[in-house]
Amino acid sequence: MSIIALPAFNDNYIWAIINESKHTLTCVDPGDATPVLSYAKNNHLTLQNILITHHHHDHVGGVNELLQAFPKATVYGPADERLPQVSSTVRDEHIVHIDHYGFRVLNTPGHTSSHICYQEPTKNWLFCGDTLFSAGCGRVFDGTIEQLHDSLCLLRNLPEDTQIYCGHEYTRQNLRFAATIEPDNATISAYALYLEEKKSTCSLPSNIALEKQINPFMRTDTPALQQFAQTEGIYPSDSLTIFKRLRQMKDNFE
């Protein structure tokens, strides 16, 4: 199986998981049907499954049109009345079986109250919607900041070679913010330069090991962020309050 990024809107990614031998396609968070329909037609693929992480329109807006074209497709998603298209509701630690693979459902609220991620441990894949971005994380909408903090802690503890497939291309902007928090972090500077020189605009997938070096929201327990906390008048061991302050600053960052 292989994974293809299908760009949508200004900065969304719809992730297409392809089974070449069966000529089938699973897509993650199709906010727009057009890229999926076009890719399926051009590559003679049948849409078999749709995985949804949360209810926001830019992640589910294409589902109905996709079901019109592929009525036998199964739609997996969290238990949320705002997701009327879901045909198979999944919860924390459920396993979604697709071909020979098992996608483990992780409960990761915060960005929204019912947000979930899908982890495939044998392939080291993580489809994390808007919970985790490279060098950043999602804003809080109808979840809570405490939930988001706990969700990032959960993801931080996944195997370091876990490949991160998130819902948006925000990496370069996130790195600019991260550099204001840790101006002496050489990994942030080097990675920003690497992306600046990269021909492709797509920075993904990232991985957990890299995020633990560049993502301030995953570094609240490091000496550098504890030093940041002291300058902000925050107790250095108070991970949640550091996280809250980072999210507040990022919300106002341009």
Legacy VTK file of the C-alpha trace (Angstrom):
# vtk DataFile Version 3.0
C-alpha trace
ASCII
DATASET POLYDATA
POINTS 254 float
0.000 0.000 0.000
1.129 3.546 -0.682
0.017 6.987 0.463
-0.591 9.960 -1.822
-1.305 13.547 -0.749
-4.254 15.051 -2.617
-4.205 18.836 -2.092
-7.539 20.557 -1.471
-8.589 24.169 -0.917
-5.657 26.401 0.067
-3.716 24.140 2.409
-5.689 20.944 3.145
-4.474 17.446 2.423
-6.753 14.532 1.660
-4.683 11.396 2.211
-5.230 8.614 -0.307
-4.179 5.131 0.817
-3.800 2.985 -2.282
-3.927 -0.794 -2.585
-2.311 -1.231 -5.986
-2.984 -4.965 -6.230
-6.721 -4.604 -5.576
-7.072 -1.236 -7.340
-8.839 0.192 -4.297
-8.574 3.484 -2.461
-9.149 4.619 1.106
-9.210 8.356 1.729
-8.823 10.352 4.928
-10.806 13.550 5.603
-12.157 14.370 2.127
-13.227 17.986 2.498
-13.646 18.160 -1.279
-14.732 15.268 -3.483
-13.135 16.531 -6.699
-9.475 15.596 -6.003
-10.506 12.100 -4.888
-12.826 11.495 -7.832
-10.214 12.731 -10.271
-7.439 10.597 -8.786
-9.666 7.512 -8.664
-10.750 7.942 -12.289
-7.246 8.629 -13.623
-5.814 5.605 -11.810
-8.770 3.218 -12.252
-9.392 2.885 -8.526
-12.530 2.090 -6.541
-13.130 4.040 -3.341
-13.518 1.457 -0.610
-13.330 3.406 2.675
-13.437 6.928 4.063
-11.762 7.682 7.397
-12.938 10.843 9.177
-11.087 12.435 12.107
-13.554 15.229 12.978
-16.631 17.073 11.817
-15.241 20.295 10.307
-16.469 20.958 6.790
-13.002 21.137 5.248
-12.561 17.504 6.322
-16.004 16.074 5.477
-17.493 18.362 2.832
-16.883 15.890 -0.001
-18.284 12.783 1.658
-21.814 12.912 0.242
-20.616 13.393 -3.328
-18.118 10.564 -2.931
-20.876 8.267 -1.685
-22.961 9.119 -4.723
-20.098 7.955 -6.931
-19.125 4.998 -4.698
-22.251 3.997 -2.721
-20.616 0.835 -1.327
-17.840 2.774 0.422
-17.769 2.540 4.220
-17.446 5.785 6.178
-15.683 5.488 9.541
-15.775 8.283 12.085
-16.327 9.237 15.734
-19.689 9.167 17.475
-20.849 12.705 16.741
-24.284 13.803 15.552
-22.566 16.394 13.356
-21.343 13.493 11.191
-24.561 12.074 9.695
-22.658 10.340 6.871
-20.795 7.912 9.167
-21.874 4.316 8.548
-19.468 2.727 11.038
-18.923 4.584 14.316
-15.560 3.978 15.973
-14.261 4.705 19.451
-10.975 4.770 21.315
-8.892 1.604 20.763
-11.220 0.235 18.086
-9.423 -1.381 15.155
-10.531 -0.514 11.618
-9.571 -3.423 9.374
-8.627 -2.432 5.847
-7.179 -5.229 3.721
-4.337 -6.753 5.777
-3.908 -3.714 8.003
-5.454 -2.644 11.283
-5.959 1.067 11.941
-6.090 1.703 15.689
-8.434 4.502 16.734
-6.998 7.009 19.216
-9.265 9.388 21.107
-7.614 12.829 20.707
-10.103 15.568 21.656
-9.167 19.219 22.006
-9.377 20.726 18.532
-12.927 19.370 18.627
-14.667 17.426 21.366
-14.849 14.182 19.365
-11.621 14.294 17.348
-9.920 10.944 16.710
-6.736 9.766 14.977
-5.983 6.566 13.096
-2.705 4.738 13.791
-1.459 1.811 11.708
1.319 0.399 13.934
2.795 -2.123 11.499
3.360 0.592 8.879
4.055 3.307 11.482
1.376 5.596 10.026
-0.599 8.212 11.957
-3.467 10.118 10.370
-4.027 12.859 12.909
-6.362 15.381 11.267
-6.019 18.735 13.031
-4.797 17.522 16.432
-1.108 17.541 15.543
0.616 19.551 12.812
4.273 19.513 11.977
5.846 22.017 14.408
2.402 22.868 15.780
-1.069 21.725 16.794
-4.673 22.643 16.117
-6.610 25.485 17.672
-9.233 24.713 20.283
-12.772 24.933 18.912
-15.374 22.886 20.803
-12.889 20.832 22.803
-10.787 22.133 25.687
-7.158 23.155 26.019
-6.724 20.497 28.717
-7.930 17.835 26.289
-5.614 19.089 23.572
-2.645 19.015 25.952
-3.428 15.435 26.933
-3.858 14.448 23.275
-0.444 15.858 22.341
1.107 14.005 25.278
-0.496 10.797 23.999
0.845 11.282 20.481
4.283 12.289 21.768
4.590 8.845 23.366
4.024 6.943 20.121
7.066 5.232 18.545
9.517 7.814 17.264
9.455 6.443 13.707
5.699 7.030 13.469
4.984 8.894 10.230
2.650 11.862 10.700
0.006 12.604 8.074
-1.865 15.690 9.266
-4.665 17.657 7.664
-2.945 20.898 6.646
0.289 22.295 5.237
1.197 24.697 8.033
4.792 23.635 8.678
6.696 26.685 7.488
4.511 29.132 9.408
4.674 26.895 12.475
8.458 26.854 12.305
8.529 30.654 12.245
6.550 30.647 15.477
8.690 27.891 16.996
11.814 29.955 16.284
10.410 32.835 18.356
9.988 30.461 21.301
13.368 28.767 20.884
15.662 31.106 18.918
18.701 28.950 19.765
17.172 25.670 18.577
19.491 24.639 15.728
17.165 21.860 14.539
14.325 24.330 13.990
16.626 26.640 11.998
18.077 23.812 9.927
14.687 22.292 9.144
13.228 25.670 8.147
16.154 26.174 5.770
15.704 22.676 4.345
12.032 23.363 3.594
12.868 26.773 2.124
15.196 25.105 -0.379
12.901 22.157 -1.076
11.218 22.210 -4.492
8.002 20.597 -3.289
5.711 22.622 -1.046
4.605 19.440 0.747
6.525 19.015 4.010
4.765 15.807 5.040
4.924 13.221 6.398
6.804 14.317 9.455
7.621 11.883 12.270
7.431 11.821 16.041
11.205 11.961 16.505
11.439 15.178 14.473
8.428 16.731 16.189
10.016 16.150 19.599
12.877 18.346 18.388
10.981 21.146 16.580
7.423 21.285 17.917
7.101 23.532 21.007
3.771 21.895 21.914
5.623 18.588 22.287
8.560 20.111 24.160
6.952 21.517 27.301
9.115 19.241 29.462
12.454 20.291 27.920
14.981 22.663 29.530
14.497 25.166 26.701
10.735 25.395 27.252
11.178 25.445 31.011
13.457 28.443 30.534
10.761 30.003 28.349
8.276 29.343 31.144
10.398 31.228 33.655
10.505 34.281 31.379
6.708 34.095 31.199
6.298 33.783 34.954
5.154 30.162 34.712
6.290 27.380 37.018
8.800 25.435 34.861
7.326 22.016 35.621
3.748 23.067 34.833
3.399 21.494 31.379
-0.272 22.393 30.966
0.204 26.102 31.754
3.199 26.263 29.401
1.067 24.594 26.729
-1.782 27.063 27.313
0.590 30.010 26.976
2.055 28.621 23.736
-1.407 28.101 22.254
-2.445 31.623 23.261
0.653 33.099 21.633
0.246 30.990 18.498
-3.394 32.064 18.150
-2.172 35.667 17.861
0.906 34.958 15.728
1.058 36.302 12.173
LINES 1 255
254 0 1 2 3 4 5 6 7 8 9 10 11 12 13 14 15 16 17 18 19 20 21 22 23 24 25 26 27 28 29 30 31 32 33 34 35 36 37 38 39 40 41 42 43 44 45 46 47 48 49 50 51 52 53 54 55 56 57 58 59 60 61 62 63 64 65 66 67 68 69 70 71 72 73 74 75 76 77 78 79 80 81 82 83 84 85 86 87 88 89 90 91 92 93 94 95 96 97 98 99 100 101 102 103 104 105 106 107 108 109 110 111 112 113 114 115 116 117 118 119 120 121 122 123 124 125 126 127 128 129 130 131 132 133 134 135 136 137 138 139 140 141 142 143 144 145 146 147 148 149 150 151 152 153 154 155 156 157 158 159 160 161 162 163 164 165 166 167 168 169 170 171 172 173 174 175 176 177 178 179 180 181 182 183 184 185 186 187 188 189 190 191 192 193 194 195 196 197 198 199 200 201 202 203 204 205 206 207 208 209 210 211 212 213 214 215 216 217 218 219 220 221 222 223 224 225 226 227 228 229 230 231 232 233 234 235 236 237 238 239 240 241 242 243 244 245 246 247 248 249 250 251 252 253
